[in-house]
C-alpha cells in the first residue's frame, strides 16, 4: 500500500470517526471541495507536502499533535 492509499484510509477513518463530510475534509486540507475524489482517483498523484498536511490534519483531529512523546534520549 502506497503513501497515498495509506493517507486515504486514514482520512476515511476520521470522516467516519468524527462524522465529517468529505467536503469539510477537502476544504480544510486543500481548500478543495473535491479533494477526497482526487484522493480516490488512482490516476491522480499527490505531493509529499499534501501527504504531510493530511497526516497533520488526522493527528490534530485526534488531539495527538500536542502529545509530549519526547525523543527517547532522556537519561533515566
C-alpha positions in Angstrom: 0.0 0.0 0.0 1.5 3.3 -1.0 1.5 6.5 1.0 -1.5 8.0 -0.9 -3.5 4.8 -0.2 -2.5 4.9 3.5 -3.5 8.6 3.9 -6.8 8.0 2.1 -7.5 5.1 4.5 -6.7 7.4 7.5 -8.9 10.2 6.1 -11.8 7.9 5.5 -11.4 6.6 9.1 -11.6 10.1 10.6 -14.5 11.0 8.4 -16.4 8.1 9.9 -15.0 8.6 13.4 -15.9 12.3 13.7 -19.0 12.4 11.5 -17.4 14.7 8.9 -18.2 15.1 5.3 -15.6 14.6 2.5 -16.2 18.3 1.5 -15.3 19.5 5.0 -12.1 17.5 5.0 -11.2 18.6 1.5 -11.7 22.3 2.3 -9.7 22.0 5.5 -6.7 20.3 4.0 -6.5 21.6 0.5 -9.2 24.3 0.1 -10.8 22.0 -2.5 -14.3 20.6 -2.1 -13.4 17.6 -4.4 -10.1 16.8 -2.7 -11.4 13.4 -1.5 -12.5 12.5 -5.0 -9.0 13.3 -6.2 -7.6 11.1 -3.5 -9.7 8.2 -4.6 -8.7 8.6 -8.3 -5.8 6.1 -8.9 -4.7 8.2 -11.9 -4.0 11.3 -9.7 -0.9 11.7 -7.7 -0.3 13.9 -4.7 2.8 15.6 -3.3 4.6 14.6 -0.1 3.6 18.1 1.2 -0.1 17.1 0.7 0.6 13.8 2.4 2.1 15.6 5.4 -0.9 18.0 5.5 -3.3 15.1 5.6 -1.4 13.3 8.4 -1.2 16.5 10.5 -4.9 17.0 10.0 -5.6 13.5 11.2 -3.3 13.9 14.2 -4.9 17.3 15.1 -8.4 15.9 15.0 -7.4 13.1 17.4 -5.5 15.5 19.7 -2.2 13.8 19.1 -0.2 16.9 17.9 0.1 18.1 21.5 1.4 14.9 23.0 4.8 15.1 24.6 6.4 11.9 23.4 10.0 13.0 23.9 12.8 11.9 21.7 13.7 8.8 23.6 17.1 10.1 24.5 16.4 11.3 28.1 18.5 9.9 30.9 16.7 7.6 33.3 
